[in-house]
Amino acid sequence: MTLDPNFPLESVPAASAQPAPPQTETQAALLDPPPPAPLPRQHSRLQLWLHRISVFLFVLISAVAGVLLVILPWTPQWTDNYLLLSFPWLRDFISSGFFRGLCAGMGLLDIWIGFWEALHYHEPGDPK
């Protein structure tokens, strides 16, 4: 039976309404305890040390790149280099305070990301 959208619902007889589906195991499934968590995978010593070295290198590279980006834009080597002598408009843009501040801000962000990663380091398989 199809209903006309212009037909008022109050005039539909109650007998034509379909009964609600029977309650099945869905309610019981919601109350069941969650399945046990899988056991953490055991890592070999080599994998553990490779993970430690990769985190150390990431922190080191982030810190060094960040320090360079903070200091280098404010030195004379930033604008007096061979690559910029051919493009005076690019040299003017790169020597502007806005661009130097943008590079220094990116350097501070890079340092912060490196140290954040070092402070939040955890061994694989350890609970956080």
N, C-alpha and C positions, 0 to 999 in steps of 0.2 A: 504494500500500500504506500503510495507516495502522497506527500502532503503538499498542498498548494501554499505558497508563501503568503498569499493574501487571505487565506482561511484562518479564522481565529482558533487558537489552541484550546480555548475553553469549551468549544463545541465538539471536540473529539471525545468519543466515549472512552471510559476508563478501561473497558475490556480490550480495546485494541492496543493498549500500551503493552509493550513487551516486558516480561519479568526480568529482574536483574539476574545476571549470570550467577551461578552458585559459587560460594566462596570455596576456594581450593587451597592449596598449600602455599599460596603466596604470603599470607600473613605469617605462617610458621617459618617460612624462609627468611623473612625479615628479622625474626627474633633469634635465629641460629647464630652461634658465635662465629667470628670470622675464621677463615682457615689459618693454620699456623704459618708463621713467616718462614720463608726458606732459610736454610742455614747459610751463613756467609761463606763465600768461596775462599778457599785457602790459596794464597798467592805464594809463589816461590820466592826465594831470597833474591834472585836476579830481578824478577818483576818489581819487587819492593824497592830495591836500590835504583832501578831505572826510573821508577816513579819519583823517588826522592830527588834524583839528579835532574829530572826534567822540571820539577817545581823549583829547585834551586836555580837552574839556568833561566827559567822564566822570570823569577824575581830579580836576578842579577841583570838581565838584559833590560827589563822594565826600569830598574833604578838607574842604570847607566844612560839609557836613552832619555829618560826624564830629566836627569841632571844636565845632559847636553842640550836638551830643548829649553831648559830654563836659562842656562848661562850663554849659550852660543848666539842667540839673536841680539844680545847687547854688546857684542865685541865687534871690532872693525872688520874682522874676517867675514862677517855675515854679508856685508855689502861690497867689500873690495875684493871680489874674486873674479876669476877669468870668465866664468859662465855668465855673469851679469853685465860685463862690459859691452856686449853686443846688443843688449836690450835695455835701453835707458828707462823705458816705461815700466818694465818689470822690476828694475832696480829701485825705482821710486816707490813702487807698491811694497816691495819686500822690506824696504828701509822705513816704512811708516810705523808709527807707534802701535797702530791697531794690529798689524800683522805680527809685529814682534811680541805684543802682549798675548795674541792668540796662540803663538807658538809656545810662549812661556806657560800659559794656562794648560795647554796640552801636555807639557812636560810635567807640571804638577799633578795632573790627572794620571799620567803614566806612573809616576812615583807612588801615588796613592793606591793604584790598582796593584802594583807589585807588592807593596807592604801589606795590603789587605789579603792578598793571596798567601803571603807568608804567615800571617797571623791566624788565618782560618785553615791552615793545612791540617789534614788528618790522614792517618794511614789507611790504605784500602782495606775495607772489611770492618773497620772500627765504627762503632755508633757515633753519630755526630753529636 
